[in-house]
Each structure stands twice: as structure tokens, then as C-alpha cells.
Amino acid sequence: MDKIFNELNVAITVCDENGKILEMNEASKKVNLKPGMPEIIGKNVLDCHPEPAKSKLAGMLQDPQTNVYTIEKNGVKKLIYQTPWYENGAFKGLVEFSIVIPFEMPHYIRQPKA
């Protein structure tokens, strides 16, 4: 993964159109690989998820779309943003961004300037 993204404090995982994991930055490896667990680059992302997430991702690979939600695990809240990526207009796979967010955070409504 590009050096700019490798040490970013956001977990980034990239798979191809068949679900094969192509890249993971260091934050993604830290979140997704438990101690002693083998590398999962080259494995299928569907094999890494239980139901119903597995079926949701399979559907996203068939009908590319964005999926956004928040989770809480071990007292940490995260924004999960899964979205298709394209090359020259052709669907190439999915990218997942997993971002730690505060439980309470400001929300701003920005109005366009007239």
C-alpha cells in the first residue's frame, strides 16, 4: 500500500471484484490480524466475515454499492465505510475504511453561499 496510507490512523482494506484481499495498511493488519494469525492478503474477504456481513459483502461484489454504518466493540466506536473502487470506469473491487470516532461529536450543517 502506498506509503502515505500505510501509517495512516485509519484501517484500509482493499479487495478485488472477486473478494480477494489485495492490500491492507498497517492499521488494518493491527485490527484484523490477531497475534499468531497468518497473513490474509490473497484470501477471500468473504471468508473473514460471519453472517449477515458475509452475504452483504457478497451482494456488494455482485451489485457494487456503498455501505456505511457505525459499530461499537470493546468500548470503541467506529465508522465503517465500504465502497466500490473503479479503474477506467470498470468495477475493480471494494475498499473498506474503518475509522475510530468519538461517541459524541459535533455535527455541522453547512449552507451553500448565495
C-alpha positions as CSV (number, residue, x, y, z in Angstrom):
1,M,0.0,0.0,0.0
2,D,1.2,3.5,-0.8
3,K,3.5,4.9,2.0
4,I,1.0,7.7,2.6
5,F,-1.7,5.3,3.6
6,N,0.4,2.6,5.3
7,E,0.8,4.5,8.6
8,L,-2.5,6.4,8.4
9,N,-4.6,6.1,11.6
10,V,-7.5,4.6,9.6
11,A,-7.7,0.9,8.8
12,I,-7.9,0.4,5.0
13,T,-8.6,-2.9,3.3
14,V,-8.8,-3.4,-0.4
15,C,-10.2,-6.4,-2.3
16,D,-10.7,-7.1,-5.9
17,E,-14.0,-7.8,-7.7
18,N,-14.0,-11.4,-6.6
19,G,-13.4,-10.6,-3.0
20,K,-9.6,-11.4,-2.9
21,I,-7.9,-9.2,-0.4
22,L,-5.2,-7.2,-2.3
23,E,-3.9,-4.8,0.2
24,M,-4.1,-3.8,3.9
25,N,-2.4,-0.9,5.6
26,E,-0.8,-1.3,9.0
27,A,-3.9,-0.2,10.9
28,S,-6.0,-2.8,9.1
29,K,-3.5,-5.5,9.9
30,K,-3.5,-4.5,13.5
31,V,-7.3,-4.6,13.7
32,N,-7.8,-7.7,11.6
33,L,-4.9,-10.0,12.3
34,K,-4.7,-11.4,15.8
35,P,-1.3,-12.4,17.3
36,G,-0.1,-15.5,15.5
37,M,-2.7,-15.3,12.8
38,P,-1.3,-15.8,9.3
39,E,-1.4,-13.1,6.6
40,I,-4.8,-12.8,4.9
41,I,-3.7,-10.9,1.8
42,G,-4.7,-13.2,-1.0
43,K,-7.6,-14.7,1.0
44,N,-11.2,-14.0,0.2
45,V,-12.8,-11.2,2.2
46,L,-16.0,-13.3,2.4
47,D,-14.2,-15.9,4.5
48,C,-13.2,-13.3,7.0
49,H,-16.8,-12.3,7.9
50,P,-19.7,-14.1,9.6
51,E,-23.3,-13.8,8.5
52,P,-25.0,-11.4,7.8
53,A,-21.9,-9.4,6.9
54,K,-20.7,-12.1,4.5
55,S,-24.0,-12.0,2.5
56,K,-24.0,-8.2,2.5
57,L,-20.4,-8.1,1.1
58,A,-21.2,-10.8,-1.5
59,G,-24.1,-8.7,-2.7
60,M,-21.9,-5.6,-2.9
61,L,-19.5,-7.6,-5.1
62,Q,-22.4,-8.5,-7.4
63,D,-24.1,-5.1,-7.4
64,P,-21.5,-2.5,-6.4
65,Q,-22.8,0.0,-3.9
66,T,-21.6,1.8,-0.8
67,N,-22.4,0.5,2.7
68,V,-21.9,2.8,5.7
69,Y,-22.6,2.1,9.4
70,T,-21.1,2.5,12.9
71,I,-20.1,-0.2,15.4
72,E,-19.1,-0.4,19.0
73,K,-16.6,-3.0,20.1
74,N,-14.6,-3.2,23.3
75,G,-15.7,0.4,24.2
76,V,-14.5,1.8,20.9
77,K,-16.9,3.3,18.3
78,K,-16.0,3.1,14.6
79,L,-17.4,4.4,11.4
80,I,-17.2,1.6,8.7
81,Y,-17.3,2.9,5.1
82,Q,-17.3,0.2,2.4
83,T,-17.3,1.4,-1.1
84,P,-16.6,0.2,-4.7
85,W,-13.4,1.2,-6.4
86,Y,-13.1,1.6,-10.2
87,E,-10.3,1.7,-12.8
88,N,-11.2,3.4,-16.1
89,G,-14.9,3.1,-15.2
90,A,-14.7,-0.7,-14.6
91,F,-15.6,-2.1,-11.2
92,K,-12.4,-3.5,-9.6
93,G,-13.5,-4.3,-6.1
94,L,-14.2,-2.8,-2.7
95,V,-12.4,-0.6,-0.2
96,E,-13.2,-0.6,3.5
97,F,-12.3,2.3,5.7
98,S,-12.6,1.7,9.5
99,I,-12.3,4.9,11.4
100,V,-12.3,5.3,15.2
101,I,-14.8,8.1,16.1
102,P,-15.9,9.6,19.4
103,F,-19.2,8.6,20.9
104,E,-20.2,12.3,20.9
105,M,-19.1,14.5,18.2
106,P,-20.1,17.8,16.6
107,H,-22.4,17.8,13.6
108,Y,-22.4,20.8,11.3
109,I,-24.9,21.8,8.7
110,R,-23.2,23.9,6.0
111,Q,-25.3,26.1,3.8
112,P,-24.2,27.0,0.3
113,K,-23.2,30.6,-0.2
114,A,-25.8,32.5,-2.2
